[in-house]
Every structure is written in structure tokens, then in C-alpha cells.
């Protein structure tokens, strides 16, 4: 136990002192904090630009009805953000020139009752929102055209308006997790799991291969058991990755609390950040399961590499398996496929976690997958220790799968 703790402390301290670890941690923390503070910063500059405490300036829109079919008052009920002004004439060249010179925000030229052209400098990022000018202009003109045609057909103004009045609806999600927040949370956290597990798993393999190439392994195995070396390396890397994730989440929570009022306008992001801690807890649970699952394999295969340059070759099967697990765990994957994948231990850490975020699973299914994956981890740890014991003093070309199985069988005789 003492040997294991010594290796664990050494590996963990080595990661924390590593310049790359420090730079990546600081850089991503700054990016997370900066991203969460962006709405506040944009609001501050918006207030400075307009001089109206962050309120947006009214956008002037010219309207030229060449067809003479519409009354200019059809735009009166639109949001005050836009100021629609009717003009007696307007050409395309004049509209373009005034928009480019910032004299107006947009222009509408109606050449026929059922056809118009909207000129605007750039399409807005919020083109799907209800306040987007393209949607507002279309709704106003389309409604007025239908209203006039209904009146021409003999309906009174009240009857025509009653026909055009949209049906009111209300949709209530009974699930504790909304689909949109679950989708975004699943995508974001599954990506974090993928990056951290793959990165630190590769680091374990690199560490083992580096010790072999420097001939330090001969000294290590004479002073410590191979099991203590492998388990200490894996747990040390796992703790380093967990520490990094914990720092990121602390920074994210701090950024959220500091910018809570500014983020309240972003409903999807607000829903994700304000979600219950249960999903975050599940993320760390499946992070540990996924990490041990793959780190043991990376460590064992890293011991078979004679040089650090051989790591990519020896670990390629595990990397491809992990990539497949990531792909089948994306929210866009069929629910039935994801359900099957969530009970395959190699895919469970990401697939089951994705199902939890999307609300596609039950508590018994979660714990069945956890117990099954844990059992497989113990089996992989036992097998990886045997491979590690065999490979640490093996130099030269990495053995093929058949040769490795034969060596493991022969190892039982001694």
C-alpha cells in the first residue's frame, strides 16, 4: 500500500506541476469565465454606444408601396424597435445607398400585392425570433392581404379578423429535464468526457512508454511491484483530470453567479446552468468509470510500446473503440441504438450519461449499467496488470494480438 501511495502522490504532483496542465487549465478557465461574462460586457458597450443605459436605438425602415394596395398603417402594431416610414418613391439603388450609409436600417419595396422585396444590410443571427424584421414584415403584409381579400369576398372586417386570429396553444413538458436543455447539456458534457478521458488515457500510455525508453523501468520494478506502478499511474492521472474538471465547474458556477442577471435573457443557457446538480454528479460518476475503463487499457498497451513513437500504433484499437462510443452517444443517435450502447461497458460512460441528460432512462437502468461497468473495470484492471507486468521489460517491435495471448498463457506457468 505504501508503494502504491508513493506512486500515486508522485504522478498526481507531476501533473499538477506540469506546465501544459497549468496552461490548459488557466486558458480554459479564462475562456469559460469570459464566455459567461460576454452578455454583461456586450450590455455595457451597448449602453455606452447608445447613451440610453443599454436600450437599443430605434431602427428606421422605409416602405414604398408601388402597388398602391396597402395602407401604411399596417405596420403600426409592430414593435417600437422599428420605425416604419412610408415614402412616395424609392428605387433599389437608393435603398442600398441609404442602408450602406446607415441612414436607415432596412427598406421594403412592394411592387405587387403578393410580392415585395426587403433590403437589409445583413441577416440577423436571430432570424428565427419573433422580433426579426423579416418575420414581422411578412406577417404584416400577409395578414393585410388576406384581410382585404376576405372583405372583397363579402366578409365583414370583424369576421375576417376572426378568421385570421391564430389559435392559441400552450405546450408543457412534464419531464424534469426539457429536451433543449438536455440536448445541449448532453452534447457539452459528453464532449468534455471524450476529451478528458482520451487525453489523460494517452498521457498514461506516454508516461509508461517514456519510462521504458529511458530505461528507468528497470529501476522502478526493482523497488515497486508492477501492480502498484500501474494502479498508481492510472489513479494519479484520474485525480489530475478530476481536479481540472472541478476547477472548470467552479469557474463556471462563479461566472454564472457573477453574471446571473445578464444570462437570464438567454433562456437555453440559463436552463443549462441552473439545472440540478444531479446531472453534474452523474457526469463525475461516469467520468471515473470511463477513465478507469480506458486508462487501464492505455497503460497496458503503452507498456508494450518500445518507444513513445509506437504509442499511436499500439493504442489505435482502443482509440477507435472510444471514438465509436463517442459517436453513438451523441443526442442525434437513435434512442434504441443509444439504449443498447448504454449497456455495453466500453460505451456506457458516455451513452448512459447522454440518456440521463435527455431523460431517456430510469434509475434501475442507470445502476445496472454502473454495476456492470464496474465489474468489467475490475476484469480489465486485472488483465491490464498482467499485460503491464509482461510488457514493461519488453523492447523492440510491439507484439501482435496472437503473440500477446500466447505470452500471457505462458506467463501462467511461472
C-alpha positions in Angstrom: 0.0 0.0 0.0 2.9 2.3 0.8 4.4 1.8 -2.7 1.0 2.5 -4.3 0.5 5.8 -2.4 4.1 6.9 -3.2 3.5 6.3 -6.9 0.1 8.0 -6.7 1.4 11.1 -5.0 4.3 11.3 -7.4 2.1 11.0 -10.5 -0.5 13.4 -9.2 2.0 16.0 -8.2 3.7 15.6 -11.5 0.5 16.5 -13.4 -0.2 19.5 -11.2 3.3 20.9 -11.8 3.3 20.2 -15.5 3.4 23.5 -17.5 1.0 22.2 -20.1 -1.5 21.2 -17.4 -1.3 24.6 -15.8 -1.6 26.5 -19.2 -4.5 24.4 -20.4 -6.3 24.8 -17.0 -5.8 28.6 -16.9 -6.6 29.1 -20.6 -9.9 27.2 -20.5 -10.9 28.8 -17.2 -10.4 32.2 -18.7 -12.4 31.2 -21.8 -15.2 29.8 -19.6 -15.3 32.9 -17.5 -15.1 35.2 -20.5 -17.8 33.4 -22.3 -20.2 33.7 -19.4 -19.3 37.3 -18.9 -19.8 38.1 -22.6 -23.5 39.2 -22.3 -22.6 41.6 -19.5 -19.7 43.0 -21.5 -21.9 43.4 -24.6 -24.6 45.1 -22.5 -22.1 47.5 -21.1 -20.8 48.5 -24.5 -24.3 48.7 -25.9 -25.2 51.1 -23.2 -22.1 53.2 -23.9 -22.8 53.3 -27.7 -26.5 54.3 -27.4 -26.2 56.5 -24.4 -29.6 55.2 -23.2 -28.5 52.8 -20.5 -28.3 49.8 -22.8 -31.6 50.3 -24.7 -31.4 49.7 -28.4 -31.8 52.6 -30.8 -34.9 52.7 -33.0 -34.3 51.3 -36.4 -35.7 53.3 -39.3 -37.3 51.3 -42.1 -38.6 52.9 -45.3 -41.7 51.5 -47.0 -42.6 52.1 -50.7 -45.9 50.6 -51.8 -45.6 50.7 -55.6 -48.8 48.6 -56.0 -50.9 51.1 -54.0 -52.7 48.1 -52.4 -51.7 48.6 -48.8 -52.4 51.2 -46.2 -49.2 52.4 -44.4 -50.9 51.8 -41.1 -50.4 48.0 -41.4 -47.0 48.4 -39.7 -48.3 50.5 -36.8 -48.7 47.5 -34.5 -45.2 46.2 -34.8 -42.6 46.5 -32.0 -41.3 50.1 -31.3 -37.8 48.9 -32.1 -38.6 49.6 -35.8 -39.9 52.9 -37.1 -41.7 52.3 -40.4 -42.0 55.3 -42.7 -44.0 55.4 -45.9 -42.3 57.2 -48.9 -43.8 58.3 -52.2 -40.9 56.6 -54.2 -37.8 54.6 -53.7 -35.5 52.7 -56.0 -33.4 49.7 -55.3 -30.2 51.8 -55.7 -31.5 54.5 -53.3 -32.4 51.8 -50.7 -29.0 50.2 -50.9 -27.2 53.6 -50.7 -29.1 54.7 -47.6 -28.6 51.3 -45.9 -24.9 51.4 -46.6 -24.6 54.9 -45.2 -26.5 53.9 -42.0 -29.3 56.4 -42.8 -31.8 53.6 -42.5 -31.8 50.1 -41.2 -33.9 48.5 -43.9 -36.3 49.2 -46.8 -39.4 47.5 -48.1 -40.5 47.9 -51.8 -43.9 46.4 -52.6 -44.2 46.0 -56.4 -47.3 43.8 -56.4 -49.9 43.0 -53.8 -48.5 39.5 -53.4 -44.8 40.4 -53.8 -42.4 42.6 -52.0 -38.6 42.9 -51.5 -36.9 43.5 -48.2 -33.5 45.2 -48.3 -31.3 44.8 -45.1 -27.6 45.1 -44.6 -27.0 41.7 -43.0 -29.3 38.9 -42.0 -29.6 38.8 -38.2 -28.5 35.8 -36.1 -31.9 35.8 -34.5 -33.8 35.2 -37.8 -36.0 32.7 -36.1 -37.1 35.1 -33.3 -40.4 36.8 -33.3 -38.8 40.3 -33.4 -36.8 39.6 -36.6 -37.7 42.3 -39.2 -38.2 39.7 -42.0 -40.8 37.8 -40.0 -42.5 41.0 -38.9 -42.8 42.5 -42.4 -44.1 39.2 -43.9 -46.7 38.7 -41.1 -48.0 42.3 -41.5 -48.2 42.2 -45.3 -49.6 38.6 -45.5 -52.3 39.4 -42.9 -53.4 42.6 -44.5 -53.6 40.9 -48.0 -55.7 38.1 -46.7 -57.9 40.6 -44.7 -58.6 42.7 -47.8 -59.4 39.7 -50.0 -61.8 38.3 -47.4 -63.6 41.7 -47.2 -63.8 41.8 -51.0 -65.4 38.4 -50.8 -68.2 39.7 -48.6 -66.9 39.1 -45.1 -67.1 42.0 -42.6 -63.9 43.3 -41.1 -64.8 41.6 -37.8 -65.4 38.2 -39.5 -62.2 38.5 -41.5 -60.2 39.3 -38.4 -61.8 36.4 -36.5 -60.7 34.0 -39.3 -57.2 35.3 -39.3 -56.8 35.3 -35.5 -54.3 32.5 -34.7 -55.2 29.6 -32.4 -53.6 30.0 -29.0 -51.7 27.0 -27.8 -49.6 26.1 -24.8 -47.1 23.2 -24.5 -46.0 21.9 -21.1 -43.1 19.5 -20.7 -43.9 17.1 -17.8 -40.3 15.8 -17.8 -38.0 17.3 -15.2 -35.5 17.9 -17.9 -36.5 19.9 -21.0 -35.5 18.4 -24.4 -33.5 21.5 -25.4 -31.6 21.9 -22.2 -31.0 18.1 -22.1 -29.7 18.1 -25.7 -27.3 21.0 -25.1 -26.1 19.6 -21.7 -25.6 16.2 -23.1 -23.6 17.4 -26.1 -21.4 19.7 -24.0 -20.7 17.3 -21.2 -20.2 14.2 -23.4 -17.6 16.2 -25.4 -15.8 17.1 -22.1 -15.9 13.4 -21.1 -14.5 12.4 -24.5 -11.7 15.0 -24.5 -10.5 14.4 -20.9 -10.7 10.6 -20.9 -8.9 10.4 -24.2 -6.3 13.0 -23.3 -5.4 11.6 -19.9 -5.5 8.0 -21.1 -3.0 8.9 -23.8 -0.8 10.6 -21.1 -0.8 7.3 -19.1 0.4 5.4 -22.1 3.0 8.1 -22.9 4.3 8.0 -19.3 4.8 4.3 -19.3 6.4 4.2 -22.8 8.7 7.2 -21.8 9.9 5.3 -18.7 10.7 2.3 -20.9 12.6 4.3 -23.5 14.7 6.0 -20.8 15.5 2.6 -19.2 14.0 3.9 -15.9 11.6 1.0 -15.8 14.4 -1.4 -14.7 14.9 0.7 -11.6 11.2 1.2 -10.9 10.3 -2.5 -11.0 13.1 -3.4 -8.6 11.7 -1.0 -6.0 8.0 -1.4 -6.5 5.5 -4.0 -7.7 4.2 -3.6 -11.2 0.6 -3.6 -9.9 1.4 -0.6 -7.7 3.1 1.2 -10.6 0.1 0.7 -13.0 -2.7 1.5 -10.5 -0.8 4.5 -9.1 -0.3 5.9 -12.5 -3.9 5.4 -13.5 -5.4 6.8 -10.3 -2.9 9.8 -10.3 -3.9 10.7 -13.9 -7.6 10.3 -13.0 -7.2 12.6 -10.0 -5.5 15.2 -12.1 -8.3 15.1 -14.7 -10.9 15.3 -12.0 -9.1 18.2 -10.4 -9.1 20.0 -13.8 -12.8 19.3 -14.3 -13.6 20.5 -10.8 -11.7 23.8 -11.5 -13.7 24.3 -14.7 -17.0 23.8 -12.9 -16.1 26.1 -10.1 -15.1 28.8 -12.6 -18.4 28.1 -14.5 -20.5 28.5 -11.3 -18.6 31.6 -10.3 -19.1 33.1 -13.8 -22.8 32.2 -13.7 -23.3 33.8 -10.3 -21.5 37.0 -11.3 -23.5 37.3 -14.5 -26.8 35.9 -13.4 -28.9 38.9 -14.4 -27.3 39.2 -17.8 -27.6 35.5 -18.5 -31.3 35.4 -17.6 -32.1 36.7 -21.1 -30.6 33.6 -22.6 -33.2 31.0 -21.7 -31.4 27.9 -23.1 -28.1 28.7 -21.4 -29.8 29.8 -18.2 -31.7 26.5 -18.1 -28.4 24.5 -18.5 -26.5 26.4 -15.9 -29.4 26.5 -13.4 -30.1 22.7 -13.8 -29.9 20.4 -10.8 -26.6 19.2 -9.6 -27.7 15.6 -10.2 -26.6 15.6 -13.8 -23.2 17.1 -12.9 -22.9 14.4 -10.2 -23.6 11.7 -12.8 -21.0 13.3 -15.1 -18.3 12.8 -12.5 -19.5 9.3 -11.7 -19.3 8.2 -15.4 -16.1 10.2 -15.8 -14.4 7.9 -13.2 -15.9 4.8 -14.8 -14.8 5.8 -18.3 -11.4 6.9 -17.2 -10.6 3.7 -15.3 -12.0 1.6 -18.2 -9.7 3.2 -20.8 -6.8 4.3 -18.7 -6.0 0.7 -17.7 -6.1 -0.3 -21.3 -3.9 2.6 -22.4 -1.4 1.8 -19.6 -1.2 -1.8 -20.6 -0.8 -1.1 -24.3 1.7 1.7 -23.5 3.8 -0.9 -21.8 4.0 -2.9 -25.0 5.4 0.1 -26.9 9.2 0.0 -27.2 9.3 3.7 -27.9 7.0 6.7 -27.4 6.6 6.8 -31.2 4.9 3.4 -31.1 2.1 4.5 -28.8 -0.2 5.6 -31.6 0.2 2.1 -33.2 -0.4 0.1 -30.1 -3.2 2.2 -28.7 -5.1 2.7 -32.0 -7.7 -0.1 -31.4 -8.6 1.4 -28.1 -8.8 4.9 -29.5 -11.1 3.8 -32.3 -13.3 1.9 -29.8 -13.5 5.1 -27.8 -14.4 7.2 -30.8 -17.2 4.8 -31.7 -18.5 5.1 -28.2 -18.5 8.9 -28.5 -20.3 8.8 -31.9 -23.1 6.5 -30.7 -23.6 8.7 -27.6 -24.4 11.9 -29.4 -28.0 13.1 -28.8 -28.8 12.7 -32.6 -28.3 9.0 -32.4 -31.4 6.7 -32.5 -32.8 6.2 -29.0 -32.8 2.4 -29.5 -29.1 2.3 -30.6 -28.1 4.5 -27.6 -30.1 2.3 -25.3 -28.2 -0.8 -26.4 -24.8 1.1 -26.3 -25.5 2.2 -22.7 -25.3 -1.4 -21.5 -22.0 -2.1 -23.4 -19.4 -1.3 -20.8 -17.0 0.3 -23.3 -19.7 2.7 -24.4 -21.6 3.1 -21.1 -19.8 6.1 -19.6 -20.9 8.4 -22.5 -24.0 6.6 -23.8 -25.8 6.2 -20.4 -24.8 9.7 -19.4 -26.3 11.1 -22.6 -29.5 9.2 -21.9 -29.7 10.7 -18.4 -29.4 14.2 -19.8 -32.1 13.5 -22.4 -34.4 11.9 -19.8 -34.4 8.6 -21.7 -33.6 6.3 -18.9 -34.7 5.1 -15.4 -32.8 4.8 -12.1 -32.7 0.9 -12.2 -31.2 1.1 -15.7 -28.6 3.5 -14.5 -27.4 1.4 -11.6 -27.5 -1.8 -13.7 -25.1 -0.2 -16.2 -22.9 1.2 -13.3 -22.6 -2.3 -11.7 -21.9 -4.0 -15.0 -19.3 -1.4 -16.0 -17.6 -1.6 -12.6 -17.4 -5.4 -12.8 -15.8 -5.1 -16.3 -13.4 -2.5 -15.0 -12.1 -4.9 -12.3 -11.7 -7.5 -15.0 -9.8 -5.1 -17.3 -7.7 -3.9 -14.4 -6.7 -7.5 -13.6 -5.9 -8.2 -17.3 -4.1 -4.9 -17.8 -1.9 -5.6 -14.8 -0.8 -8.9 -16.3 -0.1 -7.3 -19.7 1.8 -4.5 -17.9 3.9 -6.9 -15.9 4.7 -8.7 -19.2 5.4 -5.6 -21.3 7.4 -3.3 -19.1 10.7 -5.1 -19.9 9.8 -6.0 -23.4 11.7 -4.0 -26.0 11.6 -3.9 -29.8 8.6 -4.3 -32.1 5.3 -4.5 -30.2 3.8 -8.0 -30.3 0.6 -8.8 -32.3 -2.6 -9.9 -30.6 -1.9 -13.6 -31.2 1.6 -13.3 -29.8 0.4 -11.4 -26.8 -2.2 -14.0 -25.9 0.4 -16.7 -26.2 2.8 -14.9 -23.9 0.0 -14.4 -21.3 -0.7 -18.1 -21.4 3.0 -19.0 -20.9 3.1 -16.4 -18.1 0.7 -18.6 -16.1 3.3 -21.4 -15.9 5.7 -19.3 -13.8 
